Amino acid sequence: GAGVLLLLTSSSLLATLPRSLLSWGLSLGPLFFLVIALGAMALGGNFLEYRRQWAALIIPVLEAVAALSIGLSLAALFGGRRPGGRQKMMAESPPPPGEERS
């Protein structure tokens, strides 16, 4: 929600995010989820079966990381951007009629 509000206010904060940081932010949620799920299996449990003593810590951290990743995804989708895509799209797209690119 905060990312969409930044886009609506014409803030350049999201546009100044480095490409690698945006890419990692978008993939951090699913990667973290997968690491936790596979870690549970490696410790002898089932997929996404957390040990009772660790569940109170793992679940809120997992939700926080997923929320950050989902928020970045929504802001990127709302802004119509791909990681590193703005400059590339600007270079490949033809200029609007009546305008020339310098």
CNS distance restraints for C-alpha pairs under 8 A (distance, minus, plus):
assign (resid   1 and name CA) (resid   5 and name CA) 6.25 0.50 0.50
assign (resid   1 and name CA) (resid  71 and name CA) 6.77 0.50 0.50
assign (resid   1 and name CA) (resid  75 and name CA) 7.61 0.50 0.50
assign (resid   2 and name CA) (resid   6 and name CA) 6.18 0.50 0.50
assign (resid   3 and name CA) (resid   7 and name CA) 6.32 0.50 0.50
assign (resid   3 and name CA) (resid  14 and name CA) 7.35 0.50 0.50
assign (resid   3 and name CA) (resid  71 and name CA) 7.03 0.50 0.50
assign (resid   3 and name CA) (resid  72 and name CA) 7.04 0.50 0.50
assign (resid   3 and name CA) (resid  74 and name CA) 7.89 0.50 0.50
assign (resid   3 and name CA) (resid  75 and name CA) 5.05 0.50 0.50
assign (resid   4 and name CA) (resid   8 and name CA) 6.17 0.50 0.50
assign (resid   4 and name CA) (resid  74 and name CA) 7.53 0.50 0.50
assign (resid   4 and name CA) (resid  75 and name CA) 5.15 0.50 0.50
assign (resid   4 and name CA) (resid  78 and name CA) 6.74 0.50 0.50
assign (resid   4 and name CA) (resid  79 and name CA) 7.72 0.50 0.50
assign (resid   5 and name CA) (resid   9 and name CA) 6.22 0.50 0.50
assign (resid   6 and name CA) (resid  10 and name CA) 6.43 0.50 0.50
assign (resid   6 and name CA) (resid  11 and name CA) 5.26 0.50 0.50
assign (resid   6 and name CA) (resid  12 and name CA) 7.87 0.50 0.50
assign (resid   6 and name CA) (resid  13 and name CA) 7.44 0.50 0.50
assign (resid   6 and name CA) (resid  14 and name CA) 7.51 0.50 0.50
assign (resid   7 and name CA) (resid  11 and name CA) 5.85 0.50 0.50
assign (resid   7 and name CA) (resid  12 and name CA) 7.75 0.50 0.50
assign (resid   7 and name CA) (resid  14 and name CA) 7.61 0.50 0.50
assign (resid   7 and name CA) (resid  75 and name CA) 7.65 0.50 0.50
assign (resid   7 and name CA) (resid  79 and name CA) 6.67 0.50 0.50
assign (resid  12 and name CA) (resid  16 and name CA) 6.29 0.50 0.50
assign (resid  13 and name CA) (resid  17 and name CA) 6.93 0.50 0.50
assign (resid  17 and name CA) (resid  21 and name CA) 6.62 0.50 0.50
assign (resid  17 and name CA) (resid  22 and name CA) 6.47 0.50 0.50
assign (resid  18 and name CA) (resid  22 and name CA) 6.39 0.50 0.50
assign (resid  19 and name CA) (resid  23 and name CA) 6.17 0.50 0.50
assign (resid  19 and name CA) (resid  83 and name CA) 5.26 0.50 0.50
assign (resid  19 and name CA) (resid  84 and name CA) 5.14 0.50 0.50
assign (resid  20 and name CA) (resid  24 and name CA) 6.08 0.50 0.50
assign (resid  20 and name CA) (resid  83 and name CA) 7.61 0.50 0.50
assign (resid  21 and name CA) (resid  25 and name CA) 5.95 0.50 0.50
assign (resid  22 and name CA) (resid  26 and name CA) 6.12 0.50 0.50
assign (resid  22 and name CA) (resid  72 and name CA) 7.65 0.50 0.50
assign (resid  22 and name CA) (resid  83 and name CA) 6.14 0.50 0.50
assign (resid  23 and name CA) (resid  27 and name CA) 6.33 0.50 0.50
assign (resid  23 and name CA) (resid  83 and name CA) 5.94 0.50 0.50
assign (resid  24 and name CA) (resid  28 and name CA) 5.65 0.50 0.50
assign (resid  25 and name CA) (resid  29 and name CA) 7.56 0.50 0.50
assign (resid  25 and name CA) (resid  68 and name CA) 7.46 0.50 0.50
assign (resid  25 and name CA) (resid  69 and name CA) 5.64 0.50 0.50
assign (resid  25 and name CA) (resid  72 and name CA) 6.85 0.50 0.50
assign (resid  26 and name CA) (resid  69 and name CA) 4.95 0.50 0.50
assign (resid  26 and name CA) (resid  70 and name CA) 7.27 0.50 0.50
assign (resid  26 and name CA) (resid  72 and name CA) 6.14 0.50 0.50
assign (resid  26 and name CA) (resid  73 and name CA) 5.95 0.50 0.50
assign (resid  27 and name CA) (resid  31 and name CA) 6.11 0.50 0.50
assign (resid  27 and name CA) (resid  69 and name CA) 6.85 0.50 0.50
assign (resid  28 and name CA) (resid  32 and name CA) 5.85 0.50 0.50
assign (resid  28 and name CA) (resid  65 and name CA) 7.15 0.50 0.50
assign (resid  28 and name CA) (resid  66 and name CA) 7.63 0.50 0.50
assign (resid  28 and name CA) (resid  69 and name CA) 6.25 0.50 0.50
assign (resid  29 and name CA) (resid  33 and name CA) 6.10 0.50 0.50
assign (resid  29 and name CA) (resid  62 and name CA) 7.82 0.50 0.50
assign (resid  29 and name CA) (resid  65 and name CA) 5.41 0.50 0.50
assign (resid  29 and name CA) (resid  66 and name CA) 4.34 0.50 0.50
assign (resid  29 and name CA) (resid  67 and name CA) 7.64 0.50 0.50
assign (resid  29 and name CA) (resid  68 and name CA) 7.38 0.50 0.50
assign (resid  29 and name CA) (resid  69 and name CA) 5.12 0.50 0.50
assign (resid  29 and name CA) (resid  70 and name CA) 7.51 0.50 0.50
assign (resid  30 and name CA) (resid  34 and name CA) 6.12 0.50 0.50
assign (resid  30 and name CA) (resid  66 and name CA) 7.19 0.50 0.50
assign (resid  31 and name CA) (resid  35 and name CA) 6.14 0.50 0.50
assign (resid  32 and name CA) (resid  36 and name CA) 6.16 0.50 0.50
assign (resid  32 and name CA) (resid  62 and name CA) 7.22 0.50 0.50
assign (resid  32 and name CA) (resid  65 and name CA) 7.52 0.50 0.50
assign (resid  33 and name CA) (resid  37 and name CA) 6.15 0.50 0.50
assign (resid  33 and name CA) (resid  62 and name CA) 6.61 0.50 0.50
assign (resid  33 and name CA) (resid  66 and name CA) 7.77 0.50 0.50
assign (resid  34 and name CA) (resid  38 and name CA) 6.00 0.50 0.50
assign (resid  35 and name CA) (resid  39 and name CA) 5.82 0.50 0.50
assign (resid  36 and name CA) (resid  40 and name CA) 6.23 0.50 0.50
assign (resid  36 and name CA) (resid  48 and name CA) 7.27 0.50 0.50
assign (resid  37 and name CA) (resid  41 and name CA) 6.69 0.50 0.50
assign (resid  37 and name CA) (resid  47 and name CA) 5.34 0.50 0.50
assign (resid  37 and name CA) (resid  48 and name CA) 4.48 0.50 0.50
assign (resid  37 and name CA) (resid  49 and name CA) 7.42 0.50 0.50
assign (resid  38 and name CA) (resid  42 and name CA) 6.20 0.50 0.50
assign (resid  38 and name CA) (resid  47 and name CA) 6.41 0.50 0.50
assign (resid  38 and name CA) (resid  48 and name CA) 7.49 0.50 0.50
assign (resid  39 and name CA) (resid  43 and name CA) 6.29 0.50 0.50
assign (resid  40 and name CA) (resid  44 and name CA) 6.74 0.50 0.50
assign (resid  40 and name CA) (resid  45 and name CA) 5.44 0.50 0.50
assign (resid  40 and name CA) (resid  46 and name CA) 6.44 0.50 0.50
assign (resid  40 and name CA) (resid  47 and name CA) 6.26 0.50 0.50
assign (resid  40 and name CA) (resid  48 and name CA) 6.14 0.50 0.50
assign (resid  40 and name CA) (resid  49 and name CA) 6.03 0.50 0.50
assign (resid  40 and name CA) (resid  50 and name CA) 5.97 0.50 0.50
assign (resid  40 and name CA) (resid  51 and name CA) 7.84 0.50 0.50
assign (resid  41 and name CA) (resid  45 and name CA) 4.76 0.50 0.50
assign (resid  41 and name CA) (resid  46 and name CA) 5.10 0.50 0.50
assign (resid  41 and name CA) (resid  47 and name CA) 5.51 0.50 0.50
assign (resid  41 and name CA) (resid  48 and name CA) 7.59 0.50 0.50
assign (resid  41 and name CA) (resid  49 and name CA) 7.67 0.50 0.50
assign (resid  45 and name CA) (resid  49 and name CA) 5.81 0.50 0.50
assign (resid  45 and name CA) (resid  50 and name CA) 7.30 0.50 0.50
assign (resid  45 and name CA) (resid  51 and name CA) 7.86 0.50 0.50
assign (resid  50 and name CA) (resid  54 and name CA) 6.68 0.50 0.50
assign (resid  50 and name CA) (resid  55 and name CA) 5.55 0.50 0.50
assign (resid  50 and name CA) (resid  58 and name CA) 7.97 0.50 0.50
assign (resid  51 and name CA) (resid  55 and name CA) 6.01 0.50 0.50
assign (resid  52 and name CA) (resid  56 and name CA) 7.55 0.50 0.50
assign (resid  54 and name CA) (resid  58 and name CA) 6.01 0.50 0.50
assign (resid  55 and name CA) (resid  59 and name CA) 5.76 0.50 0.50
assign (resid  56 and name CA) (resid  60 and name CA) 7.08 0.50 0.50
assign (resid  57 and name CA) (resid  61 and name CA) 6.49 0.50 0.50
assign (resid  58 and name CA) (resid  62 and name CA) 5.92 0.50 0.50
assign (resid  59 and name CA) (resid  63 and name CA) 6.09 0.50 0.50
assign (resid  60 and name CA) (resid  64 and name CA) 6.11 0.50 0.50
assign (resid  61 and name CA) (resid  65 and name CA) 6.23 0.50 0.50
assign (resid  62 and name CA) (resid  66 and name CA) 6.12 0.50 0.50
assign (resid  63 and name CA) (resid  67 and name CA) 5.99 0.50 0.50
assign (resid  64 and name CA) (resid  68 and name CA) 6.31 0.50 0.50
assign (resid  65 and name CA) (resid  69 and name CA) 6.32 0.50 0.50
assign (resid  66 and name CA) (resid  70 and name CA) 6.01 0.50 0.50
assign (resid  67 and name CA) (resid  71 and name CA) 5.94 0.50 0.50
assign (resid  68 and name CA) (resid  72 and name CA) 6.24 0.50 0.50
assign (resid  69 and name CA) (resid  73 and name CA) 6.17 0.50 0.50
assign (resid  70 and name CA) (resid  74 and name CA) 6.15 0.50 0.50
assign (resid  71 and name CA) (resid  75 and name CA) 6.15 0.50 0.50
assign (resid  72 and name CA) (resid  76 and name CA) 6.02 0.50 0.50
assign (resid  73 and name CA) (resid  77 and name CA) 6.06 0.50 0.50
assign (resid  74 and name CA) (resid  78 and name CA) 5.93 0.50 0.50
assign (resid  75 and name CA) (resid  79 and name CA) 6.00 0.50 0.50
assign (resid  76 and name CA) (resid  80 and name CA) 6.00 0.50 0.50
assign (resid  76 and name CA) (resid  81 and name CA) 5.29 0.50 0.50
assign (resid  76 and name CA) (resid  82 and name CA) 6.76 0.50 0.50
assign (resid  77 and name CA) (resid  81 and name CA) 6.31 0.50 0.50
assign (resid  77 and name CA) (resid  82 and name CA) 7.93 0.50 0.50
assign (resid  81 and name CA) (resid  85 and name CA) 6.26 0.50 0.50
assign (resid  81 and name CA) (resid  86 and name CA) 6.46 0.50 0.50
assign (resid  82 and name CA) (resid  86 and name CA) 7.12 0.50 0.50
assign (resid  84 and name CA) (resid  88 and name CA) 7.23 0.50 0.50
assign (resid  85 and name CA) (resid  89 and name CA) 5.76 0.50 0.50
assign (resid  86 and name CA) (resid  90 and name CA) 6.04 0.50 0.50
assign (resid  87 and name CA) (resid  91 and name CA) 6.13 0.50 0.50
assign (resid  88 and name CA) (resid  92 and name CA) 6.22 0.50 0.50
assign (resid  89 and name CA) (resid  93 and name CA) 5.89 0.50 0.50
assign (resid  95 and name CA) (resid  99 and name CA) 6.09 0.50 0.50
assign (resid  95 and name CA) (resid 100 and name CA) 6.15 0.50 0.50
assign (resid  95 and name CA) (resid 101 and name CA) 6.47 0.50 0.50
assign (resid  96 and name CA) (resid 100 and name CA) 7.80 0.50 0.50
